[in-house]
Amino acid sequence: MKRLKIIFFLLAVFIPFIIYILTTSHSIYGVDSGDFLAASWVWGVAHSPGYPLYTIFLALWARIPFGLDPIFQMNLSSAVFHSLTVGFVFLILRKLTKSYFLSLVACYVLAFSYLFWTYSLVVEAFALNDLFASILILIAIYFWEAVKAKKHKLAEKLLLLFTLTFSLSLAHHQTIILFLPGFLYLFFKSGFQKKLSYLLFVKLLFAAFIGLLPYLYLPIAASFNPPINWGDPDSLGRFFAVLTRQDWGSFRSSATAPQHIGFNRYIQVVWYIDFLKTDFLYLGLIIGIIGALRLFFKQHIMFWFFILNLLISGPLFLFYANFSTDAPFILEVIQRFVLLSYMSFVVFLAFGLLVIRSILNKFLSIFIHSKNLLHVTCYLLLVTAALSYLLFIFFANYQKTDLSKINLGSNLAYDTLITEKKPATLSLEDDTVYFNSIALNTIEKVNLQIQLVMGGQMNKPFYIDTLKKYYPQFNFPPELEKEPYFYTFLDANIQKSSIYTIQGTSSAENGSWLPMGILSKFCPKGKEPSDEEFDNLQEEMWTGYKNNIEEFSKTNGNLTFEHIKGLYTAAHNRVAVEYLRRNNSKKAKKHILEAINIYPSFSYSHYLLGNILNDEGDCGGSISEYQKAYDFDKRYIASFLDNALVAQNCLGDQKLSEDYLQEYNRLVRETQNSI
């Protein structure tokens, strides 16, 4: 029996691991991935709360001489973590359901669900977090059984192991604390609190202390002034600021997240259900609900243990965190956090499969009276149904999760870093652009003449202090309270260096922002390039980029990649607007069409194209593009006003013009009423 368990455990680990290796990204991904890559490469400090255990592991893993590309090698660490997670999930399910086969099927469904699979292929903190969660759940179940069997010495050892592991997991990702209510529920239900002695309590405190020791890495690393040093935790005050995410909004999704109870919070609960439906399909959702009911009636205490873990780490966490919901990219940021709750949902899924087996067995027993034949028939039908569901999930997600040939993230960083061949300052306010660029600049030494900053962080004293250490050549005016400080910095340094930003739309008294490829360059008054110079600069910039329409076609709906596509699309549109300002509608149209090729549903591109076609006298084409702008984004109600003008002035159709105007007025009233 023990040998069989080992065989199934190895199957649970190595089948996903092989698939993960084949689909692992060779590129920087996006969001926080670049920050972890860069921080671990230089033994630095990642963004708050620092992730010391993960940084240490990645730094050591990157230095093992496998002979692989360092970015690919570090991405593989997530494949290792999530493969082991699948193995521990199998052990949990086997212990609870007593079924090897159904436990294996359920953990494979988890392994090849979209979200779990995707974060098995890139550097991110969530794979290790899931591994810790699965280990903690398994220890908690063993502890429960030991107490029930009155094996108190074993229970003490398991409690110490649990405390050490929980503290270590806190030194990695603080969201593991969301499982604490469930663990405490199981602990108090066991009655073991009555057995706690003073000596055991001291041992537990010591185990917790040992587990939190990786946090010492933060001040030690910061004392060496590494180039990646978020929060600069080299003093006690700065250490606690990093630990509590003070500069990013302690106990909040961000420093600017609204804290009132509003409709936005309820939307995120709906999103959670949608995440489950997307990853496990309606069928998996139904099976999970059935399994939860089975667990409630058969193992009441275990039901409450897992339902507490699921609710608190899933919908209630999203409700509390209150992430912004004003951009599709935010969905990518949000959905990573629900992975922790999947450690509980997969238990309900396994019990749901048990119910299906029981129903199938009872149904077949009506027609088949031979026990052996009944067993074989039931088993074959169950295997067929379970494998069909599993294979459907696998092949449905394979095209979306195979990141082995997608280089959008690294290409974005490269295209950003080659913006200027001479020394220059790039202020990159977008996390994906900044973190990816800093990773490529740090690991592959691309364009070391470039200084990378985040203008949006410049109002924070710790960030200015950090910049002063690495860029002593710059002037840093003391007026930190002035909003935005970046423009104060710009005025003080524009004579020293060319300065770029992602989207320089704010007006400046002493110059203007000129779109330059995917960035914008500040041009002092009187130093704007001529039309010919501008045209040559754009041609050189865009033809030198690695990301192109072929690369963009590989994204398969991945929201991080959709965000990157949106950055290039917005850049093409900014260039088009500048060409229109220079009365070159031909070049403007070329860039708008490029934008539409990259991101067909980007409304602003269609709106700009509608303006150009209107000027060209293409009445039908103009109306069509304005309508597309509204169809893709219902905020573009001005499209109906524009269409009314086109119908009247271009088509000469007064009736059609009045219809468009009437629809415009109706939508304006609806918008005002909703506000």
N, C-alpha and C positions, 0 to 999 in steps of 0.2 A: 504493500500500500504506500509506504514511504517512497519507494522507487517510482511508483506511478505519479505521485505528487511532484517529484523532482522533474520527471519527464514533461509533465504538463506545464510546470512553471517555466522550464526552458523553452517550451513551445510558445508560451505567452510572451516571453521576453524576446526571443531571437527572430521570430517571424516578423513582428513589427520593426525590429532593429534593422533587418536586411532591407525592408521596404523604405525605411527612413533614410538609410545611407544612400540608396539609389535616387531619392528625391530631395535630399538636403541641398540647400542653397549654397552656391559658391560665392555669393555676393553679400554685401551689407544689405540688410532688409529695410528697416525704417523705424519710425517712432523712437524708442529708447535703445534699439539694438546697437547703433553706432556708438552711443555713450558707453555701454558696457564693453564693447570691443576696445575702444580707445583707453578707457580707464584701466582695464586689465593689462593692456599692452605696456603701459608705462608705470604700473603699480600705483595708480592714482586713486582718486575718490570719485565715484559715480554720483549722479544726482541723488538728492535726499530720498530716503534716509541712509544712503551710502552703500547699501547692499554689500557689507564687508565679506561675508562668507562666499558669496557668489564671485566677487572680484578676485579674492584669493584663489578660489578654485580655477577660474578661467585663466588667471595669470600663470598658474602652474601647468594647467592643461595645454596652454598655447606653447609652452616651452618643452613639451615632450617631443623628441625628435622623430615624429612619424614621417617626415619628408613631405608633408602636405602644405598647400597654401594656407597661411595662418588664419585667414578669414573662414575658409572652409573648415579647417580643423576646429576652430572655436564654435562654429555652427553645429558641428557634430556632437558637441557636448550635450545639446538639448535632445538629440536622438538617444544618447545614452540614458539621460535622466528619465525621459518619457517611456523608453522601453522597460526600464526597471520599474517604473510606476505601474505599467500594465501587468508586470509579473506580480507585484505586491497586491494589486487589485484582484488578480486571479486568486491569490491565497485568501483574501478577505471573502470573496464570493464562494469559494470552495468550502470554507469553514462554516459559512452561514447557510448555504443551500445544499451542501453534501453532494452536488452534482459536478463532476469534472467537465463534462461536455458543455453544459449550459453556462457554467462559469467562464469557460474558454471563449464561447461565442459572445457573451456579454462584454468581456474585457476587450475582445477584438473589435466589437462595435464601437467601444470607446476609443480604441487605438486609431481607428480609421474614420472617426467623425471629423468633420472639416476643421473645427477649431483646434482640437487636440493634435491632429496630424500637422497642421500648419505650424504650430508652436513647438513641434518636435524637430523642425528643420532650420531654425534660425536662433541666433543668440537672443535670449530673453529670459527674464527671471522666473517665468511661470512654470517651466518644466521642472525645475528643482523644487519649486513650491509644491507642485502636485506630488512629487516623489515623497517629500516630507509628510504631506497630508496622508498619503496611502500607508506609510510606515506607522504613523501615529494612530491611525484607525485600527490597524492590525494589532498593535501593542495594546490598545484599549480593549479590544475584544478578548485577547488572551488574558488580560488583567481581570476582566469581568468573569471569565470562566474559572480562573484560578481562585477568585474570591468565593464563587458559588460552590467550588469543590473544596473549600476550606483549606486551600494550600496557601497559607498566609505568608510563608517565607518567599515562595515564588511570586506572590502578589506584590510583596515589598520590592523585590528586584525589578519586576516589570514596571512598578510605579516610578522607581528611580530612573530606569531606562527611558520611560515616557517623558519624565521631567527634563532629562538631559536633551533628548531629541527635540522636545518642544522649544526649549531655549535656543538650541542650535537653529531651528527653523525660524525663530524670531530674529536671529542674527542674519537671516537671509531676507525674508519678506514678512513684513508686519501683518499682512492680511491673514496669516495663519491664526491670529488671535480670534478671528471670526468663528473658529471651531471650538473655542474655549467653552462657551455655554453648553454645547453638546457633550463635551468631555466631562465637564463638572456634573452634568445631569447623570451620566453613567456612573461617575465616581460616587455620588451621594446615594444613588439607587442601590449601589453595591453594598452600602453600609460600612465600607472599609474605614470611613472617617472615625469610627469608634475604636479602630485598632491602631490609630496613629499615636505613636509614642513621641516623646520629646526628642529622642535620638534620631528617629526616622525623619522627623520634621527638619532637624538640622542637616541631615544627609540630603534631603530634598532641596533645601536652600543652597547647599553646596553644589549639587548637580545643576541647578538653575544658573548659578554663578559661572560654573565652568562652561556651560552652553552659550553664555553671552560674551565670553572672552573675545571672540572674533571682532567685536566692536572696537577693541583696542587698536585694531588695524587702522581705523580712520585717523585718529590724531597722529599715530606713528607715520603713516603715509603722508599726511599733510605737512608734517615737520620737514620733509625732504623737498617741499615745493614742487611736486610733479606738475607737468603741464595740464593735466586733467585733475582739477581739485575743487569740485563743487562744494560751496559752503565754507571751504578752508577751515575744517574743524580742528585747528591746532591749539585752541584754547577751550576751557571748560564750557564757556558760554556758547561758543560756535559749535562745539561738539553736540550740546543738547539742542541747539537750533537745527542742526542737520538731522539728528535722531528723531526729532518731533516734526520734521518737515515745516519748520516755522516760516521759511521763505517761500514755501509753495502752498501754504494753507494747512495748518495742523488739523488732522482729523477731517479733512475736506478733500474733494477731488482736485481743487485748485484754489488759489488765493482769491479768485474772483467769483467762485461759484456761489449763487444765491442760496441763502439758508432758510428761506421761508418755505412753507408747505404750499406748493403750487402744482398746476397741471403737469408741468415738466417732470415732476417726480413720478407721477402715475404712468407717464409714457414709458419710463424706463422699466417698470414692472412688466408692461406689455412686451417691451423689447426682450426681456428675459425669456418669456414664453416663446417668442419668435426665435430666439437663439436655440432653444431646445428643439423646436420644430424643425429648424434648418439642419441641425446636427444629427438628430435622431429620427427625423421624419414624423409625420402624424402617427404612423404605426408605432414607432418607438415611444412616442409620448403617451399613447393609449396603453401600451404594454407596461410602461413605467407606472402609470396611475393604478392599473390593476395590481401590479406587484406591490405598490405601497399599501393598498388595501389588504392584500394577503399578509404582508408583514405586520400590519396593525393588529390583525386578528390572531396571528400565530406567534409572533414575538413582539409583544406590545412595547417593551422597554427599548428594544433595538429600533423599532419604528420611530419612537420619539427621539432617539439618539441621532438617527440619520435625517429625519425631517427637520430637526433643529439646525443641523449642519447645513442642509440644503437651503432652507429659507433664509438663514442669517447670512450665509456667504453668497447667496444668489440675489433674489429679488429685494430683500430688505437692505442689503448692502448698496445696491444700485439706487434704491429709494433714498437712502441716507446720503450717499456720495453726491447725488444730484449732478451728474455730468451734464455739460452743455449738450443740447440736442439740435443746434442750428446748422450742423454740417454733417454730411454722410461719413466723413473721415472719423468723426467722433465715435461712430459705431465700432470702428476697428479698435479704438482705444478702450471702449467700454467692454467689448465682448471678451477680451483677454482675462478680465477679472472674474468672469463667471466659471472659468475652468475649475476652480476650487470646488464649486458646488457639484460638478460632474462626478466627483469622487463619491458622492452620496446617490446621485441619480442612477448611476450604473448598478447600484445595489437593488434599487426598485426595479430596474430593467431585468435583472437576473431573476428576481422573484416573480415578475410577470411571465417570464418564460416558463417558470415552474408551474404557474397556473395553467398556461396553455398546454403543457405536457399532461397535467392532471385531467383537464377537460377532454383532450384528445383521447386519453386512455379510457375514460368513462364512456365516451361516445362509441369508440371502436369495440368496447366490450359488449355492446348490444348485438353486434354482428359476428364477433369472433369470440369463441368460447374456449379455445385452446390458449393457455397462459403463455406458452412459448411463442406461438404465432402472434398473439396479441402484443407481446413485448417487442418482437422484431418489427412488426408492422408499425406500431406506434413510434418506435425508435427511428425507422427509416423516414417516416413522414415528418417527424420533428427535425431530423437532420436536414432534410430537403428544404423545409420551410425556413429554418434558422440560417442555413447557408445562403438561401436566396436573398433573405433580408440583409445578411452581412455583405454578400457580393454586390448587391445593389448600392449599398452605402459606399463600398470600396471604389467601384467604378464611377459612381456619381461624383466622388470627391477627388479622384486621381488627377483629372485634368486641371482642377482648381488648385491642387496642393503640390503638384510636381514643380518645385522651384529650381531644379538642377540646371536649367538652361535660361533662367531669367536673371538678368543683370541690371535691372532698372535702378536699384538702390545704389550700387557702386557707380553706375554710369551717371546718375544724378550728381553724386559727389564729384566725379571727375569733371563733368561739364561745368559745375560751379567753380571748381578750383582753377580751371584754365581761363576764367573770365579775363584775367589780367596777367600778362607775362612779366610785368615789372612789379616791384613791391607795392602792395595795396592792402587795404583793410576791407574785409567783407563782413557786413553786419547781417547775420542770417537769423531772422526772427522765427522761422519755422523749425520745429524740433527735428523733423526728419532731415531737412536740408543741412541744418547745423551739425547734428550728431553724425550723419553719414559723412559729411565733409571733413569733420575733425578726425574721424576714424581713418579715412583714406589718407589724409594728410599725415597722420601719426604713424600708421602701420606701413603704408606703401610709399611714403615720403613724396607724395605728389605736390609739386609747387610749394616748396618750403618758404618761398618769399612772401607768401600770403599770411596776413594776420586775421584770424577768425574771432569774431566777437558776436555777442547777442545784444543788440541795441536795447531790446525790451527789458533786459536784466540790469541795465546800467543805473537805475535808480536805487539799487541795493548796495549798501556800503561794502558788504563782504565781496561782492563781485568786482567793484572798482578796485578794492585792495588787491584782489587776485590779479587783475589786469595790470596793475602797476608793477607787480613782480615780473611779469613776463614781457611786458611792452613798456619799458622805462622811457623809450623814446617819445612817447605820447604825452600830451598835456591833458591833465584831468582837472577841469575847473571844479571848485568846491561846492557849487550850487546844486547839490544832489536833489534838493526838493523841487527844482524846476522841472516841469513836465513838458515834453519828454526830455530827459537828460541827454539822449543820443544826439539831439540837434545842438545842444550846448557843446558836446564833445566834437561834433562835426565842425562847428565854427572855429574851435580852438586848434583843429588838426588838419584842415583841408589843404593848407599849404605844405604839409609834410608828406601827404600820401593821398593817392586816389582812394575814394571811399565809395563802396557799393552797398546796396541793400536789396532785399528781395523785391520790395514794392515801394519805391519812394514816391508816394502820392502826396505827402504833406508838403505844403508850400514852404519855401525858405526865402528869407529876405535877400540873401546874397547869391542866389543861384537857383538852379532847378534840377530835377531828376530826369535823366535821359535813359529810356530802356536800352539795355545792352545785353542782348540774348535773354537768358532767364533771370538776370538781375537788372538793377537800375543803377546808373552811375551819377554821382553828383557833379554837375558842371557849374563852376562859378560863372557869374554874369560875364558875358562877352567872350566865353571860351567854348561855346557850343560848336560842335562840328558842323561843317557845311553839309548840304544835302548829299553831295557826292561822297564825302567822308563818312557820313552816317550810313549810307547805303553799303559802302565797302566794309565798314565795321560789322554790320549785320550779316553780310554774306560770309565773311571770315568766321564769325562767331558760330552761326547755325550750321555751317558745313563741317566745322570741327567737332561737333557734338557726337557723343557715342550713342545716346538715346535717339532713336528714329522711329518711324512709323512701324517698322518690322518688330522692334522691341516692344512697342506699345501694344501690338496686337496679341501679345502672349499673356496679358494680365488676367484673363478669365474671371473678372469680377472681384478680384482681391481688393479690399478697400484701401490698403496701404498703397498698392500700385495705382489704384484709381486716384488717390491723392497726388501721387507723383505726376500722373498724366494731367491732372488739373493744374499743377504748377507750370508745366510747359504750355498748356493751353492758354492760361492767363497771361503768360509771357508773350506768346504770339499776339494776343489781343492788344497788349500794351504797345508792342512794336507797331501794330496796325494803326492804333490811335495816333501815334507819333507820325507815321507816314501820312495820315489824313491831315494832321496839322501842317505838314509840309506840302500839302496839295498833291500827294502822289497816291491816288486811289488804286492804281494798278498794283503797286507793291503792297498796299494795305490789304487789298482783296486776296492776294497770294498768301499772306500770313493768316488771314481769317480762315481761308480754306484749309490751311495746314492745321489750324486749331480745331476745326470741325472734323478733320480726318483723325486726329488724335483722340478727341473727346466729343463724339457726335451729339451728346445730350447737354452740352454746356450752353446755357441759354444766351449768355452775353455775346458769344460768337455769332449766333443767328441774328441777334438784334443788330449787331454791327453790320453784318452782311445785308440785312434788310435796308439799312441806311444807304449803303453803297449802291445796291440795286435800284433803290428809289431815285438816287441821283443819276443813275444811268438810264432811267426811263423804263426799267423792267418792272412794270406794275405788278404782274402776277407773281413774279419771283420775290419781290419785296413783301407782298402780302403774305406769301407762304412762309418766308423767314421770320417775319414778326409773329405769325401764328405759332411757329415752332418754339420761339423764345418763350411764349406763354405756356405752351403745352409741356415743356420741360421744367418750367419753374413758374408756378402760379402767382408769384410776386410781380411778374412782368405784365401787369394789367395795362401799363402804358402802351403795350403793343396794339391794343384795340383803338386807342386814340390815334396812333400812327397809321393804322390801317384805314381809319376813317378819313384821314388826310390824303392817303394814297388813292382811296376810292374816289374822293372828290376831285383832287387836283390832277391825278394821273389817268384814272379810268374815266372820269367824268360821270360817275354813277352816283347820283345824289341819294337814291334809295339805299344802296349798299353802305354808303357813308353814314347815313342816319342809323342803320342797323348796328354798325360797329360802335358808333357814339353812344347808342342806347345801352349796348352791352358794357361799354366802358363805365358809364355812369352807374349801372347796376352793381358792378363789381366794386366800385369805389364805395358805394353805400354799404355793401356787405362788409367790406374791410373796416369801415368806420364803426359799424355796429358791433363787430367782433371785438374791436379795441375797447 
